[in-house]
């Protein structure tokens, strides 16, 4: 359960940073590459959350 809470906190942090960035920045710019990188990290965190939730359901 603590793992899910940590992942949710990380997800909130990544979303907060992404809200401050320009989402339509070109990938040729540093900000565009950073936004893409954060987006990938966010998706990975969401995948981990889903996996943890599925494991929790499977154990019930």
C-alpha positions, -999 to +999 in steps of 0.1 A: +000+000+000+029+024+008+042+017-027+010+029-043+010+060-021+046+068-032+037+063-068+007+086-065+028+113-049+053+110-077+025+112-103+012+144-086+047+159-087+052+151-124+018+165-133+026+197-113+058+202-132+042+195-166+015+221-159+042+247-156+057+238-190+047+246-225+030+214-238+033+224-275+070+232-274+090+218-303+111+187-297+140+207-311+140+228-280+153+218-245+118+224-230+102+202-256+126+173-249+122+178-212+084+178-215+086+145-236+108+130-210+085+139-181+055+126-201+073+092-205+081+092-167+044+099-160+032+071-181+057+047-165+045+057-130+009+053-141+017+018-154+033+009-121+002+021-102-020+000-124+002-030-119+002-025-081-036-022-081-040-053-102-018-072-078-038-060-048-070-071-065-055-105-074-046-111-037-081-105-025 
